[in-house]
């Protein structure tokens, strides 16, 4: 899928999710979806993307796959620069802090990620970069 098409679909998904408080767009490929808003590292403007997420104890985990492209997605680069993010799960919005999972956390979570959506295995096979898992924590 071309980057422009992916961005357009992401924008449409975000609009539907927000407008319906997650009634439309809360599930994709049999998984729960959230909206993640980061601050643009160059623009300082909000940037929102819909992402599959997993629960990890009191935290949430998302995957910076970008379909297996060789570069990290913009939202990931944004949160590396500014880890304070906004998350919307259905109609609930919260401020959270994002960080890249440690190697141990990633090793523990990666099998759960693959169980949730085996497409991530294909994405990892397309690139030499290790696809990061991001931990979202309240506070």
C-alpha positions as CSV (number, residue, x, y, z in Angstrom):
1,X,0.0,0.0,0.0
2,X,1.3,3.4,-0.9
3,X,2.1,5.8,1.9
4,X,-0.5,8.3,0.7
5,X,-3.2,5.7,0.6
6,X,-2.3,4.5,4.1
7,X,-2.4,8.1,5.4
8,X,-5.8,8.7,3.8
9,X,-7.3,5.5,5.2
10,X,-5.8,6.4,8.6
11,X,-7.4,9.9,8.5
12,X,-10.8,8.4,7.6
13,X,-10.5,5.8,10.4
14,X,-9.6,8.6,12.9
15,X,-12.6,10.8,11.8
16,X,-15.1,7.9,12.1
17,X,-13.6,6.7,15.4
18,X,-13.8,10.3,16.9
19,X,-17.2,11.1,15.6
20,X,-18.7,7.9,16.9
21,X,-16.7,7.7,20.1
22,X,-15.2,4.4,18.9
23,X,-18.5,2.7,17.9
24,X,-17.2,2.7,14.3
25,X,-13.5,1.9,14.0
26,X,-12.9,0.4,17.5
27,X,-12.2,-3.1,16.0
28,X,-10.0,-4.0,13.0
29,X,-8.5,-7.4,12.1
30,X,-10.3,-8.8,15.2
31,X,-8.5,-6.5,17.6
32,X,-9.3,-3.4,19.6
33,X,-8.1,-0.1,18.2
34,X,-7.2,3.2,19.9
35,X,-6.4,6.7,18.7
36,X,-2.9,7.9,19.6
37,X,-2.2,11.6,19.4
38,X,1.5,12.8,19.4
39,X,3.0,16.2,19.0
40,X,4.8,16.7,15.7
41,X,8.5,16.9,16.3
42,X,8.9,19.5,13.5
43,X,5.5,21.2,13.5
44,X,4.5,21.0,17.2
45,X,1.0,20.2,15.9
46,X,-1.1,17.3,17.1
47,X,-0.9,14.1,14.9
48,X,-3.4,11.3,15.5
49,X,-3.3,7.7,14.2
50,X,-5.5,4.7,14.8
51,X,-3.5,1.7,16.2
52,X,-4.2,-1.8,17.3
53,X,-3.4,-2.1,21.0
54,X,-2.9,-4.8,23.6
55,X,-3.4,-4.5,27.4
56,X,-0.3,-5.1,29.4
57,X,-1.2,-5.0,33.1
58,X,-2.1,-1.3,33.7
59,X,-0.5,-0.2,30.5
60,X,-1.3,-0.4,26.8
61,X,1.0,-1.5,24.1
62,X,1.1,-0.5,20.4
63,X,3.3,-1.6,17.6
64,X,5.4,0.8,15.4
65,X,5.3,-1.4,12.3
66,X,4.3,1.0,9.5
67,X,3.6,-2.1,7.4
68,X,7.2,-3.2,7.5
69,X,8.6,-0.2,5.8
70,X,12.3,0.5,6.5
71,X,11.7,3.7,8.4
72,X,9.8,4.2,11.6
73,X,6.3,5.7,11.4
74,X,6.1,9.5,12.0
75,X,4.1,9.0,15.2
76,X,6.8,6.9,16.7
77,X,9.5,9.5,15.9
78,X,7.2,12.1,17.4
79,X,6.8,10.3,20.7
80,X,10.5,9.6,21.0
81,X,11.0,13.4,20.9
82,X,7.9,14.1,23.1
83,X,6.7,11.1,25.1
84,X,3.5,12.9,26.5
85,X,0.7,11.6,24.4
86,X,-3.1,11.6,24.3
87,X,-5.0,8.3,23.9
88,X,-8.6,7.6,23.1
89,X,-10.1,4.2,23.8
90,X,-13.7,4.3,22.6
91,X,-15.1,7.4,24.3
92,X,-12.5,7.6,27.0
93,X,-9.5,10.0,26.6
94,X,-6.5,10.2,28.8
95,X,-3.0,11.7,29.0
96,X,-0.3,9.0,28.9
97,X,3.5,8.7,28.7
98,X,4.9,6.6,25.9
99,X,8.2,4.8,25.9
100,X,9.8,2.1,23.7
101,X,9.6,-1.3,25.4
102,X,12.9,-2.6,26.8
103,X,14.4,-5.7,25.0
104,X,13.0,-7.9,27.8
105,X,9.5,-6.4,27.5
106,X,9.6,-6.7,23.7
107,X,10.6,-10.4,24.0
108,X,7.7,-11.0,26.4
109,X,5.1,-9.0,24.3
110,X,6.1,-10.0,20.8
111,X,4.4,-13.4,20.9
112,X,1.2,-11.7,22.2
113,X,1.5,-9.2,19.3
114,X,1.8,-12.0,16.8
115,X,-1.1,-13.9,18.4
116,X,-3.3,-10.8,18.1
117,X,-2.4,-10.2,14.4
118,X,0.0,-12.4,12.5
119,X,0.5,-9.8,9.9
120,X,3.1,-8.3,12.2
121,X,5.3,-11.3,11.4
122,X,5.1,-10.4,7.7
123,X,5.9,-6.7,8.5
124,X,9.0,-7.7,10.5
125,X,10.1,-9.9,7.6
126,X,10.0,-7.0,5.2
127,X,12.5,-4.8,7.1
128,X,15.9,-5.0,8.8
129,X,14.8,-2.7,11.6
130,X,13.4,-4.2,14.7
131,X,9.8,-3.1,14.9
132,X,9.4,-1.3,18.2
133,X,6.6,-2.0,20.7
134,X,5.6,1.1,22.6
135,X,4.3,1.0,26.2
136,X,1.7,3.6,27.0
137,X,1.4,4.4,30.7
138,X,-0.9,6.7,32.6
139,X,0.7,9.8,34.0
